[in-house]
Amino acid sequence: MRLPVRLTVGHSDFLRCDSMTTRFENYRRNPVSVRQRRATVIHVFLLVVAHSFAATLGQSQDTKINFNRDIRPLLSDRCFHCHGPDEEDRKAGLRLDRRDGDEGALNALSPNDVAGSELYKRITSSDPDVVMPPPDAHKKPISPQEQKLFRAWIEEGGNYETFWAFTSLEPPSPPTVPANSWGTGPIDWFVKRKLDERGTSPQPAADKRTLLRRLSLDLTGLPPSRSQIAEFLADKSPNAYEKAVDRLLKSPRFGEHMGRHWLDLVRFADTNGIHHDHYRDLSPYRDWVIRAFNQNLPYDDFVRYQLAGDLYEFPSNDQLTASGFNRLHMIIDRGTMLPEESHARNVIDRVTSVGTAFMGLTVGCAVCHDHKYDPISSREFYQLYAFFNNIDATPETGGRSGNDFKRGLQQPYIELPSPEQQIARDKLHKQTTDLEKQIAELKSVVGKQPKEKSAGESRDEKKAAENKTADHQKKIKQLEARRKQLQGELSNLEMMIPAAMIMKERSDIRPAHIMIRGVYDDLGEQVERGTPAFLPPMAEVSGRPKSRMDLANWFVSDEHPLTARVAVNRFWQQLFGVGIVKTAEDIGAQGEWPSHLDLLNYLASRFVSSKWDVKALMKEMVMSETYRQSSEATPEQYKTDPENRLLARGSRYRLDAEVIRDQILATSGVMNSKMGGKSVKPPQPEGLWKAVSLPSSYPSRYVPDTGDQIVRRSVYTFWKRGLPPPQMTILNAPTREDCTARRERTNTPLQALLLMNEQQYMKAAQLLATRALGWEKQGRLSAIYETITGKVPDAGEQEILQKAFNDFENFYRERPALAEAFADKNSDSGYPDHAIAAWTMIINTIYNLDITKTRS
């Protein structure tokens, strides 16, 4: 519904309804908006910013150079491309990722001797023919400040260290803290030590209303209700906050919210992507992910089930469904490219997704050549490739007919009928079998009838025989018609039965080869299944080839340095907006130095020792004083640490698209809380799919659902890779074509336009307005504000809102036709149209406030 007028209600920061989130968030804006350019530009730029900020984080009191923190990021960004792990592109026989060896850094580095170090001469030279990096490398020159770091490092001995993320996971000793110091446990003590080094202090705890709203949004993706707020405020017990934490961790909404983050990471979608972008139903996998988080499945089993659930001796339906992780990649249509090329692309996608999800590394860089920054050779990539190369399935979609195509399934898959569906199917199968038996018997009788008149047979006997045959043939036709009807009923029933695409091994192992420059039909040396040499070795097996189960067990072994660190960092990111390692998608050499390395190692070690207990980890983090801090800070504090990397305050950031939409549905009272099942299609502008669909795409036209299906949680929204839900992508949701470990947060006028005018959001405001008109008039405005924001407006805010309401009410009272059109769906409510319209506008205004769209 388009609004004819929008009144200005004031200039208070509290009532901002434009695209500005907060005056301080300008410092965090990302000017790059084109999706294809983001990764390249940001990835390079953040290295420079990360290094300089990391240096200031760690050197206020400790002036000793840390190679991993201070030097390696510079070498990785400026030098490794030509002097790194990739042997093919290595220049001058020098590799700077290693200190020793024939080509090691000592060839250009003289420990404790700056003047004798060719490395230092090159980075400080003004001669364009000598300086490194050379001008034609298009790399930023080593700045004077960075030169000082290199000088100090060489003077201290030019020592190298194993990259921090690849070292064994050992729990660090928590800092010693004086009695009555700030904090309740190791998380706070590690944070406080960093703050002390910087000479700053943490913020006090946020007020109870802010804490409950923050906690509810972070653990369930939904705001607290007014009754939950009242209960929390009334609970004066010392463990009131912990009781709220436990309640939210037990909520089924916890799994939906946690699952939504995981679905980003594994690029879950409802279509194949590429070319026709046909429908694909993977909803049972989504339901399993949500169920796994709600049931607190240990994270090591969460990993095993997905990598190798089909390889258990007697796999359960859950384990098989989870193995569908290996089927989430995009799929090309049959006939679009050669099957061999499709197969190679699919397997490469599986390996790179494993690299992102469980290793936190860009292993895909080694498809064509040795990785230029991390110690992953092309050979090692294809050793990983060999684990996922043996699927017993065709690489492309099937034909464009039949139930499997319409159901969005490609073999292999398992069916998951309800008991009622199974009974109905068994009954139809039995009826069909009985009919086929009757048809076969009748055809056999007819076939035995003599074709010629036998000797002595009378005319009457012949006529009787002919009539009997005709009766049999008529009966056969009737039975065949009934069989066809039953087959149609069975087909319709099967269309309704959920099915999960799974992983399945071939009986004979398909050989794997290095693909020269990543070309599928230019095969090099054959390779066996294996893992990168820089990581702890996989346990040896005898009498059989290594399997994906062996690989899964290797990932969650006590010796593996990456899996726990990567998982903990992402869970931290969910709660604090930024990971301890900001580059959650890449904790390798090109990633950012951790803001609190000891804290990350502590949490990861504790995660493993807790038997990979996800809920215990989340509880420990939200119970910390670090998490509970107020987000209030001075402008200067926001300027010096805009992303809160020091954790000196509570994090404040724009909520994700799904959370913004879901809180509107929840607070308006219209949300359908049904869990699980197939994806649903909320309304969207007509014709959007036309630009990305071919005539034979299935489906080619967007047909929105009806009734309460359109107000289900956003995690269940249909996700077309060619054109994801527009209200989600405008608010930075990914396309799900690639694994996304972290979303960007931008702040654009288009987002404000969406939130102020989106039809479904306006309808929700309208329905809440009708409900609110049934509340007591005295305090109604405050109750609406509390329902949406969790806060009670102060006197100044109340005055501004009341004036805005009066203006809206007068406007619509003077324009009855407009008010009637605005409130047409609620004309039977008994309330005046102008009142519904005015309250709708006030609610829509509150939905667009900073406080509503922002986690603080």
C-alpha angles and dihedrals in degrees: 000000000000116000119225095211141017117197125213107240101186146301098260115129085230092066102044111145098169129092093279112106097187133334090247095053091072086082089063099048117128111214094198112091105161106102097214092054098045100081095048099043098039094042092057096038097049091056091066093044092043094052096049092045093045089052091054090046094056110029107057092102103003108065095174112115116248109207096206094046102036110023111024094060090055093047090047094050099041107023116022095077089071101017104035142088096306105096095191095059097035113127129211092001090280127129118184097188088079130049099204137040135069092301098026128131093265086078087072101022130075109192113233089003114096095171091053096048113101089196092063093044091054097048092048098042121115092201108105090211092055109030121104129249088037117231093246090059087072090222124140110261119248104268123226090254091052091047088058089055091053091047093051091046093053091046089053090054104277091256122183126213133199107264107270097237092053096053120102114274107254122167109244121224110260115244117265111248131193120247115280090016120153115278141046103235148351095304091060094041093055090048093046092052090057092047091050090052089055094044095241135117135226123252121253119258118287119250118273095257092053092045095052093047091047092047094047093049093046097047102033107013089236131098122243119263121241090254091053090049091050092049092050093048091049093051105092095172117122091242097048092115093049091051089054090050092051092047092053094046088055093049116107086226088070091070092047092053096043090044092054091060091048092050089058090052095051095039095241113188142156097237136054097241120215123076110344093014093210124196117275123183112215095147094122088063090053090049090051092051091052091046092048093055093045092049090045093235105194109261093236089059089043086060096042094050092053099043097039113000091133091059098065112114092245105012118202122225088257092054092048092046091050090054085067084087084088091057099053095094122107117273128209123220121261111268095022094100136355114289091237091058092046090051093051092049092049094051093046088053091052092052095047091048090053088050092054099039101043108014101036089221136120094239091160088077087075095060092095103021142354111300109269096215111021125052096255116124125205088245091056091050090057091046086061088042089059091065092060098035098087105071115146095227142090113262099231138049119283126246121306096254140061132057096289092059093046091046091051095242136138122188134291101056140133125226121232107197122176116243089258092050091048092051091049092048093047089051093050091047091052093047091049092048092049091049092049089051091051091047091050092050093049092047089050091053092048091048091055094054110111113248095208130054110262122227113277094015112140126225089249092051091050091049091050091050092050091049091050091051091048090050090051092049091048089050090049091054091049092050092046090051089051090048090052089050091050091048089053091051090048091049091050091048092050089052087062097047114098117235132187124217108226143183118259131180125229115237092235118049117245110226119243126214137186107260109223107238087347093292109148096215097041099080125185132180119349113245135201127224112282148130134248113286095227089068126068111282122261116251112269120250128198134206095020141048120270112268139205087259089059088050092049091050089049091054093055098037118122090246097057110104100195114047099067094039092051094048095045091048091055093047089051089050090055091057103036102031093239128056123239079249101042093205095067090170092058125028090164129102093298093050127095122273111256114261089218110018096173090050091052092049091047093051094044092049091047090048091057095043090051088061090257094298106179097187092049090052093049091047094051091051097048092043091059122104086231090066094042097055121122114256092221115117141151122269089250092055090051091049096049095044107018095166095043093240091158090054091227091145142015113288118256121194144139112282120245119265095254093049092051092051095042095051090053090052093044099047092045089055096236102105116124104220096197111137130218134357134099122339119271132219116226117196118284133169113292122255099024094120092051092078094054102035130085120215091257096044113123109248099014097170129053111237110182121221121245139224120015092339089084093059099054120122116289093243086074096051117125109257116205109189093210091055117004121200103303095217087056099046093047085061093050103267111153127247090239091230089118135026110276116200095175135015125224119242114217134168115216138161089242089063091053090048090053096047094047097046112022106131097226092048091049090049090052090052089050093052092047088050091055091049092047092053086067091058125088110287091223105077095007094124092050091047092053091049091050092047091057104032104023088234134100113233117244121231095272093049092046090053093051093047093046092052090049090051092050090051092049093047093050091047094054095039088059091049106047095166091055092045091050092050090047094052099032095127091055100045090117094055094091094235123116114265092231090055093051090048094048095047090046090056092049091049091047088052092052091048087059098050122114090243091059099046096040133075108221 
